[in-house]
Amino acid sequence: MARIRSRVLGVGLAAGASLAFGWGCLSSDSDPSGSLAPVSVEPQAIRVVGTSEAVTTIVDLMPLDDDSVWILNNADPFLVHLSSDGEVLELQDRRGEGPGELAWPSTLVRDEARERVWVLDAVYRDLRVVDGGGDPDESIALQDGSEAPVHLSSYEWLWMNNGGRVWMRAVDGDLIYARPSFGAPWLYSLWATSVVRIDPDGSTESLVSTFDTVGNPDSRFPGATRFLPFPMWAVCSDASLVLYDPNAHLLRKFTAAGDPTEVVGLPPARAVTVTTDRVFTSVYPHVLRHRQFTNRPDEDEFYRLVERDYEERADEFAEVFPEFVHIDCDGRGTVWLQRFDPEGGQMGRGSEWLRVSPEGAQGVVRFPDSFRPMQFYRDRIWGISRGDFDVDYVAWTEIPLANDS
């Protein structure tokens, strides 16, 4: 089927009961003019830990000090504990409405101060204990009366086929997360979030208002209300905060108390327009991998669905892709920004990451296409290695050395 359409459309698509979205664009020829030489991580540098027959799709993972790993699965059993050798240590099948049971487990949170691993349930709006001993029904409720936290470090929360990880971190006993604001159309409302902290005694403190920091999205994305880029936050190991500001296309840094400290410039943004072809190419292979063989959509039919969705909602969408699809901060304070790749078929998740050191030095790191980074620590990056038959394996690699160019 020939695809030569070039009409600019917005972002988003409807495909049956599941929606899938992937945004952003920054190509490899947009490397920062400075500082760190580009690095490619070779496939042999990826250390595969293992998986379980019970795992369908890994939504989140959390390594422990002994290199064992908790996996958040997108179906029962929701929780799988692997040893450092890949042996299954424990399965927790906890779907239900009773104490300690789960409705929509969204992310794993390691709380070293309490010696706990928690799972956040987006329906019950509380944290429930996974690992750490004590009462198996132990939980921490979100006391501020808000809705469930939203994922403000990645567009991945939109990818319903992956379960949707939610953004939350624990540092020194404090729980830090993004509290959404409602009343505005969908993604537009996420510009009005606040980053809040829950102290060990349960009190809640608002740290930073996103809208007050980045301003109105109309300044760069005029008219877009339903599908548009939104600011992305990360929490570093010292509880300091980092914000990617899509209006100004730069990083903003804050203390643990929410006070601004510095602004870091980034490579020039590319205002890459959104087309039916680009969205189809980034989405369709992902949909094929996550549908049963008998339920996979026909290629031509799926393309028409994408095209029709845009025709019906074009006025609500931004006309350009954002630059990045994910942000994180490792144990050394280096910020990692994942570039969008419309050709990879991974919902826009590119293999290239822009890293920004605490001193502002910048460089590109390319990971193997089969490895998806998920958790950044001081010396390691933990993630998923996709093996034969699209099986998810827990894997890790050492953070590559950064050399001046």
Secondary structure, DSSP 8 states (H G I E B T S, - for coil): -------B--S--EETTEE--------GGG--SSSB--EE--GGG-EEEE--TT-SSEEEEEE-TTS-EEEEESSSS-EEEE-TTS-EEEEE--BSSSTT-BS-EEEEEEETTTTEEEEEETTTTEEEEEESSS-TT-EEE-TT--------SBGGGG-GGGT----EEEETTEEEEEE---SS-HHHHGGG-EEEEE-TTS-EEEEEEHHHHH--GGGTSTT--SB----EEEE-TTS-EEEEETTTTEEEEE-TTS-EEEEEE-S-----B-BHHHHHHHHHHHHHHTS-GGG---HHHHHHHHHHHHHHHGGGB-SB--SEEEEEE-TTS-EEEEEE-TTSSSTTEEEEEEEE-TT--EEEEE--TTEEEEEE-SSEEEEEEE-GGG-EEEEEEE-----B-
